[in-house]
Amino acid sequence: MRDQRTSRDESSRRAPWRGKLAGLGGDLRRWPSRRWWVALATALFTVVFIAIPTDLIDTPFFSRQIPPTAWSWPVLTLSAVLTGMVTATYVAHPEGALPSRAAGRLGMAGWLVTFFAVGCPVCNKLVLLALGTTGAMQFFEPVQSYLAAASIVLLGWALYARMTRENSCGLPARTTAATEVLDRVL
């Protein structure tokens, strides 16, 4: 009996996120429809906002000298879904859940990195200014797949952080001994 309990305790210490990930699915099922509509609208906005300037959606305003990679659309789609879900966590959050600024920064960083990951390495003016055309092709293009993975990790972590903090217990404000004595007297 003791061996089973010890092994269970050790496994929970090794992977403390394991129980939390299973609970996130239940939390998503309890989301109000307002959150899902915000997630959908934000995801669609993200796809359009990133796909038009990177010329994944062909328009007369932007052109692309290098064709998009095979993973550009899947990365953009997954990043848009995660961006929508992170944004939705700011809408109609449960009573007592305090918004976290750091998780929001991770989400914004992931969104920005997605733009660089799916964009044309030669068409990006910032990359061209920093590296030139040859540098963009030699150094920036091979890094784009890593940027794509980083954007998904950042957005996934931001979503995980936002959702787990919503269910955490808020602590009451710390009081001093003097205010406790006054409360008892009054």
N, CA, C and O of each residue as an XYZ file, in Angstrom:
744
protein
N       0.830     -1.189      0.000
C       0.000      0.000      0.000
C       0.873      1.251      0.000
O       0.622      2.188     -0.758
N       1.877      1.264      0.833
C       2.754      2.419      0.907
C       3.538      2.607     -0.390
O       3.765      3.743     -0.809
N       3.955      1.518     -1.032
C       4.697      1.618     -2.277
C       3.853      2.240     -3.380
O       4.362      3.030     -4.175
N       2.566      1.895     -3.440
C       1.694      2.466     -4.462
C       1.514      3.960     -4.241
O       1.552      4.742     -5.191
N       1.321      4.353     -2.997
C       1.136      5.768     -2.703
C       2.419      6.545     -3.003
O       2.360      7.651     -3.539
N       3.556      5.984     -2.669
C       4.830      6.653     -2.920
C       5.064      6.817     -4.406
O       5.497      7.882     -4.846
N       4.785      5.781     -5.196
C       5.004      5.894     -6.630
C       4.044      6.898     -7.261
O       4.414      7.599     -8.202
N       2.812      6.974     -6.749
C       1.855      7.947     -7.262
C       2.328      9.364     -6.925
O       2.238     10.261     -7.764
N       2.828      9.572     -5.708
C       3.318     10.886     -5.311
C       4.517     11.293     -6.158
O       4.630     12.450     -6.562
N       5.412     10.344     -6.426
C       6.588     10.647     -7.228
C       6.208     10.980     -8.658
O       6.796     11.883     -9.254
N       5.233     10.269     -9.227
C       4.833     10.565    -10.603
C       4.154     11.923    -10.692
O       4.307     12.616    -11.698
N       3.410     12.320     -9.670
C       2.775     13.639     -9.714
C       3.806     14.743     -9.543
O       3.612     15.846    -10.053
N       4.904     14.469     -8.832
C       5.961     15.473     -8.705
C       6.737     15.620    -10.004
O       7.181     16.719    -10.337
N       6.906     14.528    -10.744
C       7.655     14.596    -11.991
C       6.881     15.338    -13.069
O       7.490     16.066    -13.852
N       5.600     15.189    -13.140
C       4.784     15.831    -14.171
C       3.589     16.533    -13.519
O       2.470     16.024    -13.579
N       3.815     17.705    -12.892
C       2.719     18.374    -12.204
C       1.656     18.911    -13.161
O       0.533     19.174    -12.731
N       1.970     19.079    -14.428
C       1.022     19.601    -15.386
C       0.049     18.544    -15.874
O      -0.972     18.877    -16.476
N       0.348     17.266    -15.623
C      -0.468     16.192    -16.189
C      -1.927     16.303    -15.761
O      -2.814     16.168    -16.604
N      -2.201     16.538    -14.512
C      -3.586     16.668    -14.048
C      -4.245     17.942    -14.547
O      -5.455     17.969    -14.772
N      -3.464     18.991    -14.720
C      -4.017     20.266    -15.162
C      -4.430     20.210    -16.632
O      -5.441     20.800    -17.014
N      -3.656     19.506    -17.459
C      -4.007     19.421    -18.871
C      -5.328     18.696    -19.078
O      -6.119     19.078    -19.941
N      -5.569     17.670    -18.306
C      -6.829     16.943    -18.428
C      -8.000     17.839    -18.033
O      -9.082     17.733    -18.611
N      -7.798     18.702    -17.073
C      -8.856     19.599    -16.631
C      -9.135     20.730    -17.605
O     -10.216     21.319    -17.571
N      -8.174     21.047    -18.476
C      -8.374     22.145    -19.422
C      -9.473     21.825    -20.428
O     -10.204     22.720    -20.853
N      -9.596     20.549    -20.813
C     -10.668     20.168    -21.734
C     -12.037     20.426    -21.124
O     -12.947     20.900    -21.804
N     -12.181     20.114    -19.845
C     -13.441     20.388    -19.155
C     -13.697     21.877    -19.045
O     -14.838     22.326    -19.147
N     -12.628     22.651    -18.835
C     -12.790     24.103    -18.763
C     -13.249     24.674    -20.104
O     -14.072     25.588    -20.144
N     -12.719     24.135    -21.193
C     -13.136     24.605    -22.513
C     -14.608     24.294    -22.772
O     -15.309     25.084    -23.405
N     -15.077     23.149    -22.289
C     -16.484     22.798    -22.474
C     -17.404     23.732    -21.689
O     -18.566     23.906    -22.055
N     -16.900     24.321    -20.633
C     -17.714     25.227    -19.814
C     -17.627     26.684    -20.267
O     -18.251     27.557    -19.662
N     -16.876     26.948    -21.302
C     -16.777     28.323    -21.789
C     -18.138     28.808    -22.263
O     -18.865     28.052    -22.909
N     -18.502     30.050    -21.959
C     -19.757     30.591    -22.493
C     -19.627     30.849    -24.002
O     -18.520     30.945    -24.532
N     -20.743     30.956    -24.660
C     -20.725     31.144    -26.116
C     -20.027     32.450    -26.502
O     -19.441     32.550    -27.580
N     -20.091     33.430    -25.636
C     -19.428     34.707    -25.919
C     -17.933     34.510    -26.127
O     -17.345     35.116    -27.023
N     -17.321     33.677    -25.317
C     -15.895     33.404    -25.469
C     -15.601     32.708    -26.796
O     -14.621     33.034    -27.466
N     -16.438     31.759    -27.172
C     -16.207     31.035    -28.423
C     -16.358     31.963    -29.622
O     -15.619     31.831    -30.597
N     -17.303     32.898    -29.566
C     -17.460     33.844    -30.669
C     -16.249     34.775    -30.764
O     -15.799     35.088    -31.866
N     -15.723     35.215    -29.632
C     -14.526     36.054    -29.636
C     -13.338     35.257    -30.173
O     -12.541     35.784    -30.949
N     -13.214     34.001    -29.772
C     -12.117     33.161    -30.270
C     -12.215     32.990    -31.781
O     -11.205     33.088    -32.477
N     -13.406     32.739    -32.294
C     -13.595     32.561    -33.733
C     -13.295     33.845    -34.494
O     -12.599     33.817    -35.509
N     -13.813     34.964    -34.015
C     -13.579     36.247    -34.690
C     -12.101     36.610    -34.684
O     -11.572     37.082    -35.690
N     -11.439     36.395    -33.564
C     -10.019     36.706    -33.478
C      -9.198     35.788    -34.370
O      -8.239     36.239    -34.996
N      -9.550     34.516    -34.439
C      -8.828     33.581    -35.302
C      -8.974     33.984    -36.771
O      -7.995     33.975    -37.517
N     -10.181     34.332    -37.183
C     -10.384     34.764    -38.568
C      -9.639     36.060    -38.861
O      -9.029     36.203    -39.921
N      -9.685     36.999    -37.930
C      -8.947     38.252    -38.091
C      -7.452     37.984    -38.211
O      -6.780     38.597    -39.040
N      -6.931     37.085    -37.404
C      -5.504     36.764    -37.429
C      -5.105     36.175    -38.776
O      -4.079     36.550    -39.344
N      -5.913     35.257    -39.284
C      -5.594     34.660    -40.587
C      -5.536     35.739    -41.661
O      -4.585     35.786    -42.441
N      -6.536     36.598    -41.707
C      -6.575     37.634    -42.742
C      -5.451     38.644    -42.533
O      -4.790     39.048    -43.490
N      -5.234     39.052    -41.283
C      -4.238     40.081    -40.984
C      -2.813     39.610    -41.286
O      -1.964     40.422    -41.655
N      -2.544     38.328    -41.137
C      -1.204     37.816    -41.424
C      -1.098     37.307    -42.862
O      -0.055     37.483    -43.491
N      -2.141     36.684    -43.395
C      -2.060     36.066    -44.717
C      -2.021     37.080    -45.853
O      -1.416     36.803    -46.889
N      -2.637     38.232    -45.698
C      -2.622     39.216    -46.788
C      -1.243     39.851    -46.950
O      -0.725     39.844    -48.067
N      -0.614     40.401    -45.908
C       0.712     40.997    -46.127
C       1.809     39.975    -46.447
O       2.793     40.314    -47.104
N       1.651     38.746    -45.995
C       2.658     37.728    -46.321
C       2.344     37.057    -47.652
O       3.072     36.158    -48.074
N       1.281     37.474    -48.314
C       0.832     37.013    -49.621
C       0.496     35.520    -49.640
O       0.670     34.852    -50.659
N       0.023     35.010    -48.524
C      -0.557     33.670    -48.549
C      -1.930     33.735    -49.191
O      -2.357     32.791    -49.855
N      -2.628     34.861    -48.990
C      -3.849     35.170    -49.727
C      -3.427     36.162    -50.799
O      -2.966     37.262    -50.493
N      -3.583     35.772    -52.041
C      -3.098     36.584    -53.150
C      -3.964     37.827    -53.332
O      -5.176     37.727    -53.521
N      -3.336     38.992    -53.275
C      -4.008     40.269    -53.493
C      -3.123     41.113    -54.414
O      -1.932     40.831    -54.549
N      -3.682     42.129    -55.040
C      -2.849     42.993    -55.887
C      -1.946     43.932    -55.071
O      -1.069     44.583    -55.639
N      -2.145     44.008    -53.773
C      -1.374     44.935    -52.944
C      -0.004     44.395    -52.551
O       0.937     45.169    -52.373
N       0.121     43.079    -52.415
C       1.373     42.474    -51.974
C       1.780     41.385    -52.957
O       0.937     40.730    -53.570
N       3.078     41.208    -53.092
C       3.583     40.127    -53.945
C       4.644     39.362    -53.176
O       5.170     39.835    -52.169
N       4.941     38.196    -53.661
C       5.882     37.311    -52.974
C       6.836     36.740    -54.010
O       6.389     36.154    -54.996
N       8.149     36.897    -53.808
C       9.135     36.397    -54.753
C       9.417     34.907    -54.550
O       9.763     34.207    -55.502
N       9.274     34.428    -53.337
C       9.542     33.025    -53.013
C       8.217     32.376    -52.626
O       7.493     32.922    -51.793
N       7.882     31.222    -53.211
C       6.596     30.595    -52.869
C       6.554     30.175    -51.398
O       7.587     29.876    -50.798
N       5.350     30.157    -50.827
C       5.238     29.764    -49.413
C       5.615     28.296    -49.210
O       5.491     27.474    -50.118
N       6.067     27.998    -48.030
C       6.436     26.619    -47.696
C       5.170     25.789    -47.491
O       4.072     26.329    -47.363
N       5.341     24.489    -47.465
C       4.198     23.588    -47.299
C       3.571     23.729    -45.917
O       2.386     23.443    -45.744
N       4.351     24.165    -44.932
C       3.833     24.253    -43.568
C       3.304     25.640    -43.220
O       2.882     25.858    -42.085
N       3.311     26.573    -44.148
C       2.866     27.940    -43.841
C       1.395     27.996    -43.427
O       1.065     28.600    -42.406
N       0.518     27.380    -44.198
C      -0.908     27.418    -43.863
C      -1.234     26.650    -42.595
O      -1.992     27.161    -41.771
N      -0.699     25.437    -42.389
C      -0.997     24.770    -41.105
C      -0.507     25.558    -39.895
O      -1.193     25.616    -38.875
N       0.677     26.165    -40.000
C       1.200     26.958    -38.876
C       0.334     28.183    -38.651
O       0.014     28.522    -37.511
N      -0.047     28.848    -39.734
C      -0.896     30.034    -39.600
C      -2.248     29.665    -39.001
O      -2.761     30.383    -38.143
N      -2.825     28.560    -39.442
C      -4.128     28.139    -38.928
C      -4.057     27.793    -37.446
O      -4.899     28.237    -36.665
N      -3.063     27.007    -37.054
C      -2.916     26.644    -35.639
C      -2.618     27.866    -34.782
O      -3.161     28.005    -33.686
N      -1.764     28.743    -35.274
C      -1.463     29.969    -34.524
C      -2.692     30.853    -34.393
O      -2.896     31.477    -33.352
N      -3.507     30.915    -35.429
C      -4.726     31.728    -35.371
C      -5.709     31.157    -34.359
O      -6.335     31.906    -33.609
N      -5.847     29.837    -34.334
C      -6.749     29.207    -33.361
C      -6.262     29.482    -31.941
O      -7.050     29.848    -31.069
N      -4.970     29.306    -31.713
C      -4.426     29.560    -30.371
C      -4.549     31.037    -29.995
O      -4.857     31.362    -28.848
N      -4.311     31.928    -30.954
C      -4.460     33.362    -30.692
C      -5.903     33.691    -30.314
O      -6.148     34.459    -29.384
N      -6.849     33.109    -31.036
C      -8.251     33.334    -30.713
C      -8.601     32.841    -29.325
O      -9.337     33.503    -28.594
N      -8.076     31.680    -28.955
C      -8.387     31.137    -27.631
C      -7.732     31.956    -26.523
O      -8.339     32.164    -25.473
N      -6.501     32.423    -26.741
C      -5.849     33.265    -25.737
C      -6.622     34.570    -25.585
O      -6.844     35.033    -24.466
N      -7.028     35.159    -26.692
C      -7.802     36.405    -26.629
C      -9.127     36.193    -25.906
O      -9.569     37.050    -25.140
N      -9.749     35.061    -26.150
C     -11.043     34.783    -25.527
C     -10.939     34.650    -24.016
O     -11.928     34.862    -23.315
N      -9.777     34.307    -23.502
C      -9.635     34.201    -22.050
C      -9.737     35.560    -21.362
O      -9.922     35.627    -20.147
N      -9.620     36.637    -22.128
C      -9.770     37.972    -21.559
C     -11.221     38.413    -21.508
O     -11.529     39.468    -20.953
N     -12.117     37.619    -22.081
C     -13.529     37.963    -22.141
C     -14.288     37.081    -21.171
O     -14.108     35.863    -21.163
N     -15.129     37.683    -20.358
C     -16.009     36.956    -19.431
C     -15.248     35.973    -18.570
O     -15.618     34.803    -18.478
N     -14.174     36.447    -17.932
C     -13.435     35.536    -17.070
C     -14.179     35.326    -15.753
O     -14.925     36.196    -15.303
N     -13.967     34.165    -15.143
C     -14.702     33.838    -13.917
C     -14.443     34.840    -12.804
O     -13.422     35.528    -12.786
N     -15.372     34.906    -11.894
C     -15.276     35.809    -10.747
C     -14.039     35.466     -9.919
O     -13.819     34.305     -9.574
N     -13.247     36.465     -9.609
C     -12.073     36.256     -8.775
C     -10.820     35.913     -9.548
O      -9.736     35.899     -8.966
N     -10.923     35.633    -10.845
C      -9.738     35.311    -11.639
C      -9.077     36.617    -12.051
O      -9.702     37.468    -12.683
N      -7.836     36.766    -11.695
C      -7.111     37.975    -12.026
C      -6.366     37.793    -13.340
O      -5.702     36.774    -13.528
N      -6.460     38.763    -14.263
C      -5.740     38.626    -15.520
C      -4.233     38.689    -15.287
O      -3.758     39.413    -14.412
N      -3.499     37.929    -16.072
C      -2.048     37.876    -15.948
C      -1.424     38.627    -17.108
O      -1.695     38.313    -18.267
N      -0.611     39.591    -16.820
C       0.012     40.384    -17.872
C       1.095     39.600    -18.587
O       1.247     39.748    -19.800
N       1.850     38.775    -17.885
C       2.953     38.038    -18.513
C       2.442     37.066    -19.559
O       3.052     36.936    -20.620
N       1.349     36.385    -19.295
C       0.794     35.441    -20.270
C       0.323     36.183    -21.507
O       0.444     35.658    -22.613
N      -0.204     37.372    -21.358
C      -0.622     38.169    -22.501
C       0.553     38.580    -23.357
O       0.432     38.665    -24.579
N       1.673     38.834    -22.740
C       2.879     39.182    -23.496
C       3.377     37.990    -24.296
O       3.845     38.147    -25.423
N       3.277     36.801    -23.718
C       3.692     35.612    -24.455
C       2.806     35.398    -25.664
O       3.291     35.031    -26.735
N       1.519     35.623    -25.505
C       0.595     35.482    -26.622
C       0.890     36.480    -27.729
O       0.865     36.131    -28.909
N       1.167     37.708    -27.354
C       1.483     38.729    -28.354
C       2.802     38.405    -29.048
O       2.928     38.595    -30.258
N       3.778     37.922    -28.300
C       5.056     37.534    -28.904
C       4.857     36.373    -29.877
O       5.447     36.368    -30.957
N       4.042     35.401    -29.512
C       3.761     34.277    -30.396
C       3.066     34.720    -31.670
O       3.357     34.206    -32.750
N       2.150     35.669    -31.552
C       1.440     36.191    -32.711
C       2.413     36.897    -33.652
O       2.336     36.721    -34.868
N       3.320     37.690    -33.103
C       4.292     38.422    -33.908
C       5.284     37.473    -34.576
O       5.641     37.671    -35.738
N       5.728     36.454    -33.862
C       6.666     35.482    -34.413
C       6.009     34.702    -35.556
O       6.690     34.319    -36.508
N       4.712     34.466    -35.478
C       3.993     33.795    -36.567
C       4.108     34.594    -37.859
O       4.280     34.020    -38.934
N       4.015     35.903    -37.757
C       4.128     36.764    -38.928
C       5.475     36.561    -39.624
O       5.533     36.456    -40.849
N       6.546     36.508    -38.851
C       7.874     36.309    -39.439
C       8.069     34.877    -39.924
O       8.820     34.643    -40.871
N       7.408     33.923    -39.291
C       7.583     32.515    -39.656
C       6.966     32.195    -41.012
O       7.557     31.442    -41.787
N       5.804     32.742    -41.317
C       5.126     32.381    -42.562
C       5.383     33.375    -43.685
O       4.965     33.141    -44.819
N       6.055     34.469    -43.395
C       6.304     35.484    -44.406
C       7.424     35.110    -45.354
O       8.212     34.202    -45.090
N       7.477     35.822    -46.450
C       8.537     35.643    -47.439
C       9.831     36.221    -46.874
O       9.837     37.372    -46.436
N      10.923     35.464    -46.868
C      12.150     35.984    -46.267
C      12.721     37.182    -47.018
O      13.368     38.035    -46.410
N      12.495     37.261    -48.315
C      13.044     38.350    -49.110
C      12.101     39.546    -49.151
O      12.538     40.666    -49.414
N      10.811     39.323    -48.894
C       9.823     40.400    -48.965
C       9.733     41.201    -47.669
O       9.170     42.296    -47.664
N      10.263     40.688    -46.594
C      10.174     41.353    -45.300
C      11.216     42.467    -45.236
O      12.420     42.213    -45.276
N      10.738     43.690    -45.136
C      11.641     44.853    -45.162
C      12.592     44.880    -43.963
O      13.749     45.279    -44.099
N      12.113     44.461    -42.800
C      12.982     44.457    -41.622
C      14.132     43.465    -41.786
O      15.272     43.756    -41.425
N      13.823     42.300    -42.329
C      14.857     41.281    -42.547
C      15.834     41.753    -43.615
O      17.042     41.558    -43.487
N      15.310     42.376    -44.670
C      16.189     42.878    -45.733
C      17.114     43.972    -45.221
O      18.289     44.009    -45.587
N      16.603     44.857    -44.386
C      17.452     45.914    -43.820
C      18.548     45.329    -42.922
O      19.689     45.793    -42.936
N      18.193     44.324    -42.157
C      19.150     43.746    -41.216
C      20.160     42.819    -41.891
O      21.342     42.842    -41.548
N      19.706     41.999    -42.851
C      20.576     40.952    -43.399
C      20.891     41.097    -44.884
O      21.846     40.490    -45.368
N      20.117     41.878    -45.608
C      20.289     41.950    -47.056
C      19.623     40.749    -47.715
O      19.153     39.840    -47.030
N      19.583     40.746    -49.039
C      18.907     39.677    -49.769
C      19.602     38.336    -49.575
O      18.945     37.331    -49.306
N      20.908     38.313    -49.707
C      21.649     37.057    -49.540
C      21.554     36.553    -48.117
O      21.373     35.355    -47.899
N      21.670     37.435    -47.148
C      21.568     37.043    -45.746
C      20.187     36.521    -45.402
O      20.045     35.587    -44.612
N      19.155     37.133    -46.006
C      17.789     36.665    -45.761
C      17.614     35.238    -46.262
O      16.974     34.421    -45.599
N      18.176     34.936    -47.423
C      18.049     33.587    -47.974
C      18.938     32.584    -47.238
O      18.534     31.441    -47.021
N      20.131     32.999    -46.858
C      21.071     32.082    -46.207
C      20.763     31.864    -44.739
O      20.856     30.737    -44.251
N      20.400     32.915    -44.029
C      20.264     32.823    -42.580
C      18.818     32.821    -42.091
O      18.465     32.057    -41.192
N      17.978     33.678    -42.684
C      16.624     33.812    -42.166
C      15.698     32.699    -42.645
O      14.893     32.197    -41.860
N      15.791     32.304    -43.909
C      14.885     31.275    -44.425
C      15.007     29.947    -43.673
O      13.974     29.350    -43.367
N      16.214     29.447    -43.357
C      16.280     28.188    -42.590
C      15.746     28.303    -41.161
O      15.362     27.299    -40.563
N      15.719     29.505    -40.619
C      15.275     29.718    -39.244
C      13.751     29.798    -39.153
O      13.196     29.667    -38.063
N      13.073     30.010    -40.269
C      11.630     30.211    -40.241
C      10.869     29.015    -39.673
O       9.856     29.202    -38.999
N      11.326     27.815    -39.924
C      10.628     26.655    -39.348
C      10.746     26.645    -37.825
O       9.814     26.241    -37.130
N      11.886     27.086    -37.310
C      12.043     27.186    -35.855
C      11.178     28.316    -35.292
O      10.642     28.202    -34.189
N      11.046     29.398    -36.047
C      10.157     30.477    -35.622
C       8.712     30.003    -35.575
O       7.950     30.387    -34.688
N       8.341     29.160    -36.545
C       6.978     28.620    -36.555
C       6.731     27.779    -35.310
O       5.688     27.905    -34.668
N       7.683     26.928    -34.970
C       7.539     26.110    -33.758
C       7.516     26.985    -32.512
O       6.744     26.731    -31.588
N       8.356     28.009    -32.484
C       8.395     28.908    -31.329
C       7.078     29.658    -31.169
O       6.617     29.864    -30.046
N       6.471     30.066    -32.272
C       5.200     30.787    -32.172
C       4.109     29.897    -31.597
O       3.302     30.348    -30.784
N       4.079     28.642    -32.010
C       3.066     27.722    -31.492
C       3.311     27.429    -30.017
O       2.366     27.350    -29.232
N       4.581     27.269    -29.636
C       4.909     27.020    -28.225
C       4.534     28.232    -27.371
O       3.941     28.075    -26.304
N       4.872     29.423    -27.826
C       4.545     30.630    -27.063
C       3.040     30.805    -26.894
O       2.564     31.112    -25.801
N       2.299     30.611    -27.973
C       0.843     30.754    -27.879
C       0.226     29.648    -27.035
O      -0.703     29.899    -26.266
N       0.733     28.434    -27.171
C       0.230     27.330    -26.348
C       0.505     27.563    -24.879
O      -0.356     27.309    -24.037
N       1.699     28.044    -24.562
C       2.036     28.317    -23.162
C       1.188     29.468    -22.612
O       0.755     29.425    -21.460
N       0.951     30.491    -23.432
C       0.116     31.606    -22.981
C      -1.300     31.124    -22.683
O      -1.900     31.532    -21.689
N      -1.834     30.257    -23.539
C      -3.174     29.720    -23.299
C      -3.198     28.870    -22.035
O      -4.114     28.985    -21.220
N      -2.198     28.023    -21.874
C      -2.112     27.175    -20.676
C      -2.021     28.041    -19.415
O      -2.706     27.778    -18.427
N      -1.181     29.062    -19.455
C      -1.014     29.929    -18.285
C      -2.298     30.686    -17.969
O      -2.683     30.792    -16.805
N      -2.957     31.207    -18.982
C      -4.199     31.952    -18.749
C      -5.285     31.058    -18.173
O      -5.986     31.450    -17.241
N      -5.426     29.856    -18.725
C      -6.512     28.985    -18.274
C      -6.244     28.396    -16.900
O      -7.180     28.250    -16.115
N      -5.009     28.053    -16.579
C      -4.740     27.501    -15.256
C      -4.840     28.579    -14.182
O      -5.203     28.279    -13.044
N      -4.531     29.808    -14.516
C      -4.648     30.884    -13.526
C      -6.098     31.262    -13.278
O      -6.427     31.781    -12.211
N      -6.967     31.009    -14.244
C      -8.384     31.298    -14.024
C      -8.958     30.425    -12.918
O      -9.841     30.855    -12.176
N      -8.466     29.222    -12.812
C      -9.003     28.285    -11.828
C      -8.229     28.281    -10.520
O      -8.573     27.550     -9.592
N      -7.195     29.089    -10.447
C      -6.425     29.113     -9.208
C      -7.181     29.919     -8.163
O      -7.989     30.792     -8.480
N      -6.901     29.610     -6.951
C      -7.574     30.251     -5.831
C      -6.880     31.570     -5.529
O      -5.667     31.605     -5.325
N      -7.631     32.633     -5.501
C      -7.073     33.924     -5.143
C      -6.921     34.044     -3.639
O      -7.825     33.682     -2.886
N      -5.787     34.550     -3.203
C      -5.547     34.732     -1.778
C      -6.077     36.079     -1.330
O      -5.987     37.057     -2.072
N      -6.624     36.146     -0.133
C      -7.070     37.451      0.361
C      -5.867     38.352      0.619
O      -4.746     37.876      0.801
N      -6.110     39.630      0.630
C      -5.035     40.588      0.858
C      -4.444     40.392      2.248
O      -5.159     40.099      3.207
N      -3.149     40.556      2.340
C      -2.451     40.402      3.619
C      -2.792     41.581      4.522
O      -2.741     42.738      4.106
N      -3.135     41.267      5.748
C      -3.451     42.318      6.706
C      -2.367     42.355      7.770
O      -1.695     41.358      8.035
N      -2.217     43.500      8.357
C      -1.234     43.637      9.431
C      -1.889     43.283     10.758
O      -3.113     43.205     10.861
N      -1.076     43.075     11.749
C      -1.576     42.723     13.080
C      -2.414     43.862     13.662
O      -3.387     43.606     14.372
N      -2.052     45.114     13.371
C      -2.793     46.258     13.916
C      -4.215     46.306     13.362
O      -5.155     46.592     14.104
N      -4.386     46.032     12.072
C      -5.742     46.072     11.507
C      -6.570     44.897     11.999
O      -7.789     45.019     12.126
N      -5.930     43.745     12.283
C      -6.674     42.606     12.831
C      -7.200     42.930     14.221
O      -8.332     42.578     14.553
N      -6.372     43.613     15.052
C      -6.792     43.996     16.390
C      -7.942     44.991     16.308
O      -8.909     44.883     17.062
N      -7.847     45.956     15.404
C      -8.926     46.941     15.246
C     -10.204     46.286     14.791
O     -11.283     46.661     15.249
N     -10.113     45.300     13.885
C     -11.304     44.596     13.427
C     -11.976     43.844     14.568
O     -13.203     43.799     14.649
N     -11.180     43.257     15.441
C     -11.743     42.500     16.569
C     -12.427     43.448     17.553
O     -13.491     43.121     18.079
N     -11.843     44.605     17.809
C     -12.374     45.565     18.759
C     -13.678     46.161     18.239
O     -14.649     46.295     18.983
N     -13.691     46.513     16.964
C     -14.868     47.158     16.390
C     -15.893     46.107     16.080
O     -16.974     46.425     15.585
